């Protein structure tokens, strides 16, 4: 059952912002519209778009998407500057996400501002956006390499402004789930604003970190389709949904789960990449069972080896049979599927034959069916 903190949360999908920063990404306006509509059909609460200051085409794209009849609230992501804010408020989005680098590395090598200067500039920009009646989120970029006392000062100052959200960003994927939990839990006790978590996957912890953030009281999680973004990307949408579903299916019942695989395939095609065979939900082998011990149990009760029900995601499980690890229960099920029935002695013999042949090379389903039919005929 879900813990008391994982009850109400919102997904902020940033495929059209963070995802566009993926090395392979170059989305056309048509692509962006398809992604936005697909995410809206899936049911994410927020869609984050590239800064309108990034390029002339980026500005045009935001203006166009803002005119679509979407249920999701639209956000854009900008530097914490008045110049960017003046442009962003004219785009028709519902909210603006601000960031300021707060680690010693970014303060020294990126913008050169002190903590006092960061707070002063942020207050000016936030007041301007709030006057336009838009949502505001402020993030301390590179949160987990920032000094904890600096973070406390900044987040407290931002919270007094009545922000909708403050952002915690594992910008380089350095945090552990315990670190994420501890920081979010501390902030939850000291700020009134909702807490958003943005986690990169450089060390493979993005999903675990996002889940830890929810357990600690965060209410907003950033995701992207296929997890695309800078470098190794961020928390993948399908992976986050899988983690939540495994905790309690009711947590994700409001989403159109059958859209996950089509969304993944669509974006993979746009990027010109293959979906990894073992990818969450949409991977080729996500619901494949092979070893005889596994297939015997799955054929009787799928929950034995499936924490996710493929049918809930519009998919089907696969029982692999043409290999050296196959078992007679899998052979029996396949025989019945094509209208054949054998006694126990025959099944042992057929299974032994398939194992022996598959020692040389795996057999295709057609080859296995041929063996079964020939055996039955003989």
C-alpha positions in Angstrom: 0.0 0.0 0.0 1.2 3.6 -0.7 2.7 5.5 2.2 0.8 8.5 3.6 2.8 10.9 1.5 2.2 9.3 -1.9 -1.5 10.3 -2.2 -1.7 13.4 -4.4 0.9 14.2 -7.0 1.2 15.8 -10.4 3.4 14.9 -13.4 5.2 17.7 -15.2 6.3 16.2 -18.5 9.2 18.0 -20.0 9.8 16.1 -23.2 9.2 19.4 -25.0 11.8 21.2 -22.9 14.3 18.9 -21.3 13.7 16.3 -24.0 14.5 18.8 -26.7 18.0 19.1 -25.1 18.7 15.4 -25.9 21.6 15.2 -28.4 19.3 13.3 -30.9 16.3 15.7 -30.7 15.3 18.2 -33.3 11.5 18.3 -33.1 9.6 20.1 -35.8 6.4 22.0 -34.9 4.4 19.0 -36.2 6.4 16.7 -33.9 5.8 19.0 -30.9 2.1 19.1 -31.6 1.9 15.3 -31.8 3.9 15.0 -28.5 1.8 17.6 -26.7 -1.5 16.0 -27.8 -0.2 12.5 -26.9 0.8 13.6 -23.4 -2.5 15.3 -23.0 -4.3 12.2 -24.0 -2.2 10.2 -21.6 -3.3 12.7 -18.9 -0.2 14.5 -17.5 -1.2 17.5 -15.5 1.5 19.8 -16.9 3.5 20.1 -20.1 6.7 22.1 -20.0 7.9 23.8 -23.2 11.3 25.2 -24.3 12.1 28.8 -23.4 10.6 31.2 -26.0 14.0 33.0 -25.8 15.9 29.9 -27.2 15.2 30.7 -30.8 12.7 32.4 -33.1 11.2 29.1 -34.0 10.9 28.1 -30.3 8.8 31.2 -29.7 6.5 30.5 -32.6 6.1 26.9 -31.5 5.1 27.9 -28.0 2.6 30.4 -29.3 1.1 27.7 -31.5 0.9 25.0 -28.8 -0.6 27.5 -26.4 -3.5 27.8 -28.8 -4.3 24.1 -28.7 -7.3 22.9 -26.8 -5.4 20.9 -24.2 -6.4 19.9 -20.7 -2.9 20.0 -19.4 -1.5 23.3 -18.0 1.4 24.6 -20.1 4.6 25.9 -18.6 7.7 27.3 -20.1 11.2 27.3 -18.6 13.4 30.4 -18.5 16.4 31.9 -16.9 15.7 34.1 -13.9 15.9 37.4 -15.8 13.5 40.2 -16.5 14.4 40.0 -20.2 13.3 36.4 -20.5 10.3 36.9 -18.3 8.9 39.7 -20.4 8.9 37.5 -23.4 7.6 34.4 -21.6 4.5 36.1 -20.2 3.3 37.0 -23.7 3.2 33.4 -24.9 -0.1 32.3 -23.5 1.3 29.6 -21.1 -0.2 29.1 -17.7 3.0 29.2 -15.7 6.7 30.0 -15.8 9.5 27.9 -14.3 12.6 29.9 -13.2 16.0 28.6 -12.3 19.2 30.0 -10.8 22.4 28.0 -10.4 23.2 27.9 -6.7 26.1 25.5 -6.4 29.6 27.0 -5.9 30.5 25.7 -9.4 27.6 27.4 -11.2 27.9 30.6 -9.2 31.6 30.8 -10.0 31.6 29.6 -13.6 28.1 30.4 -14.9 26.7 33.7 -13.6 29.0 34.9 -10.9 26.3 36.1 -8.5 26.2 35.9 -4.7 23.4 34.4 -2.8 22.1 37.9 -1.9 22.1 38.9 -5.6 20.3 35.6 -6.6 17.5 36.3 -4.1 17.2 40.0 -5.0 17.0 39.2 -8.8 14.6 36.3 -8.2 12.2 38.5 -6.2 12.1 41.1 -8.9 11.3 38.6 -11.7 8.8 36.7 -9.6 6.9 39.8 -8.7 6.7 40.7 -12.3 5.3 37.3 -13.3 2.9 37.2 -10.5 1.5 40.5 -11.5 0.6 38.8 -14.8 -1.3 36.2 -12.8 0.8 33.2 -13.9 2.0 30.3 -11.8 5.7 30.6 -10.8 8.2 27.9 -9.8 11.7 28.7 -8.6 14.5 26.1 -8.7 17.9 26.1 -7.2 19.8 24.5 -10.0 22.3 21.9 -9.0 20.6 21.6 -5.6 22.6 18.7 -4.4 25.9 20.4 -4.8 24.7 23.6 -3.2 25.4 24.5 0.4 22.5 23.5 2.6 22.5 26.9 4.4 22.4 28.7 1.1 19.5 26.5 0.1 17.6 27.3 3.3 18.0 31.0 2.8 16.9 31.0 -0.8 14.0 28.6 -0.4 12.7 30.5 2.6 12.9 33.8 0.7 11.1 32.3 -2.3 8.4 30.8 -0.1 7.5 34.1 1.4 6.5 35.2 -2.1 3.6 32.7 -2.2 5.0 30.5 -5.0 3.0 27.6 -6.3 6.1 25.4 -6.4 9.7 25.4 -5.4 12.0 23.1 -7.4 14.7 20.6 -6.2 17.0 19.7 -9.0 19.5 16.9 -9.2 21.0 18.6 -12.2 23.9 16.2 -12.7 22.4 13.0 -11.3 24.6 12.9 -8.3 22.0 12.4 -5.5 21.1 9.2 -3.8 17.5 8.3 -2.7 18.4 8.9 0.9 19.8 12.4 0.2 16.7 13.3 -1.8 14.4 12.0 0.9 16.2 13.9 3.6 16.3 17.3 1.8 12.7 17.1 0.6 11.5 16.1 4.1 13.3 19.1 5.6 11.8 21.5 3.0 8.4 20.0 3.5 8.5 21.1 7.1 9.7 24.6 6.4 8.0 25.8 3.3 4.3 26.1 2.3 4.9 25.8 -1.5 4.6 22.5 -3.3 7.9 20.8 -3.9 8.9 19.7 -7.4 11.6 17.2 -8.1 13.7 17.2 -11.3 16.2 14.3 -11.4 18.9 13.4 -14.0 19.9 9.8 -14.6 23.6 10.0 -14.9 24.1 7.4 -12.2 20.9 5.5 -12.8 19.0 6.8 -9.8 16.4 9.0 -11.4 13.4 6.9 -10.8 14.4 5.9 -7.3 15.2 9.5 -6.5 11.8 10.7 -7.8 10.0 8.1 -5.8 12.0 9.0 -2.7 11.0 12.6 -3.3 7.3 11.6 -3.3 7.7 9.6 -0.2 9.2 12.6 1.5 6.3 14.9 0.6 7.1 16.3 -2.9 4.0 16.8 -5.0 5.4 17.4 -8.5 7.7 15.1 -10.5 9.4 16.0 -13.8 9.4 13.3 -16.4 10.1 12.9 -20.1 9.1 10.3 -22.7 12.0 7.7 -22.9 13.7 9.7 -20.2 15.3 11.9 -22.9 17.2 15.1 -21.9 20.7 16.4 -21.4 23.3 13.6 -21.3 21.6 10.5 -19.9 18.3 12.3 -19.5 15.9 12.4 -16.6 13.2 10.4 -14.9 11.4 8.4 -17.7 7.7 8.7 -17.8 7.1 5.0 -18.3 9.6 4.1 -15.6 8.0 6.4 -13.1 4.5 5.1 -13.9 5.8 1.5 -13.5 7.2 2.3 -10.1 4.0 3.9 -9.0 1.8 1.2 -10.4 3.9 -1.5 -8.7 3.4 0.4 -5.4 -0.4 0.6 -5.9 -2.2 0.6 -9.3 -4.7 3.1 -7.9 -2.0 5.8 -7.8 -1.9 5.9 -11.6 -5.5 4.9 -12.4 -6.3 8.4 -13.7 -3.8 8.1 -16.5 -4.4 6.5 -19.9 -1.8 3.7 -19.4 -2.4 2.3 -22.9 -0.8 5.4 -24.3 2.7 4.8 -22.8 3.9 2.3 -25.4 2.6 4.4 -28.4 4.2 7.5 -27.0 7.5 5.8 -26.6 7.4 4.4 -30.1 6.5 7.8 -31.5 9.3 9.7 -29.9 11.8 6.9 -30.6 10.9 7.2 -34.3 11.3 11.0 -34.2 14.7 10.6 -32.6 15.8 7.8 -35.0 16.6 5.5 -32.1 15.5 2.0 -31.1 13.6 1.5 -27.8 15.9 -0.7 -25.6 14.7 -4.3 -25.5 14.4 -4.2 -21.7 12.8 -0.7 -21.4 10.0 -0.1 -18.9 6.7 -1.3 -20.3 7.4 -0.5 -24.0 10.5 -2.7 -24.4 10.3 -5.8 -26.5 10.9 -8.2 -23.6 9.1 -6.2 -20.9 6.5 -9.0 -20.6 8.4 -12.0 -22.0 8.9 -15.2 -20.0 11.4 -17.8 -20.9 12.8 -20.1 -18.2 10.7 -23.2 -17.6 10.3 -22.5 -13.9 8.9 -19.1 -14.7 6.6 -20.1 -17.5 5.0 -22.9 -15.4 4.1 -20.4 -12.7 3.1 -17.6 -15.0 0.8 -19.8 -17.0 -1.1 -20.6 -13.7 -0.9 -17.2 -12.1 0.8 -14.3 -14.0 1.4 -12.4 -10.7 4.0 -14.9 -9.7 6.5 -13.2 -12.0 4.7 -10.0 -13.2 4.3 -7.0 -10.9 2.7 -5.1 -13.9 -0.3 -6.5 -15.7 0.4 -6.0 -19.4 -3.3 -5.8 -20.3 -3.5 -2.6 -18.2 -1.0 -1.1 -20.6 -2.7 -2.5 -23.8 0.0 -5.1 -24.2 0.3 -8.9 -24.0 2.8 -11.2 -22.3 4.9 -13.6 -24.4 5.9 -17.1 -23.5 9.2 -18.0 -25.2 9.3 -21.7 -26.0 11.9 -22.4 -28.8 15.0 -22.4 -26.6 17.1 -24.8 -24.5 15.5 -23.5 -21.2 12.0 -24.3 -22.3 9.7 -26.5 -20.2 6.9 -28.9 -20.8 4.3 -26.6 -19.4 5.1 -23.9 -22.0 5.0 -26.6 -24.7 1.7 -27.8 -23.4 0.2 -24.3 -23.5 1.4 -23.8 -27.1 0.1 -27.2 -28.2 -3.3 -26.4 -26.8 -3.2 -22.9 -28.5 -3.0 -24.6 -31.9 -5.5 -27.3 -31.1 -3.2 -30.2 -30.2 -3.1 -32.4 -27.1 -0.5 -34.9 -26.0 -0.1 -37.2 -23.1 2.5 -36.7 -20.4 5.0 -39.2 -22.0 4.7 -37.4 -25.4 5.2 -34.0 -23.8 8.4 -35.1 -22.1 9.7 -36.4 -25.4 8.7 -33.3 -27.4 10.3 -31.0 -24.8 13.5 -33.0 -24.9 13.5 -32.8 -28.7 13.0 -29.0 -28.7 15.8 -28.6 -26.1 18.2 -30.7 -28.1 17.5 -28.8 -31.4 17.6 -25.4 -29.6 21.0 -26.2 -28.2 22.2 -25.5 -31.8 20.2 -22.3 -32.2 16.9 -20.9 -30.9 13.8 -22.1 -32.8 11.2 -19.7 -34.2 7.5 -20.1 -33.2 6.8 -21.4 -36.7 9.5 -24.1 -36.3 8.1 -25.1 -32.9 4.6 -25.4 -34.3 5.9 -27.5 -37.2 7.5 -29.9 -34.7 4.3 -30.2 -32.7 2.1 -30.8 -35.8 4.5 -33.4 -37.2 4.6 -35.2 -33.9 0.8 -35.2 -33.7 0.6 -36.5 -37.2 3.0 -39.3 -36.6 
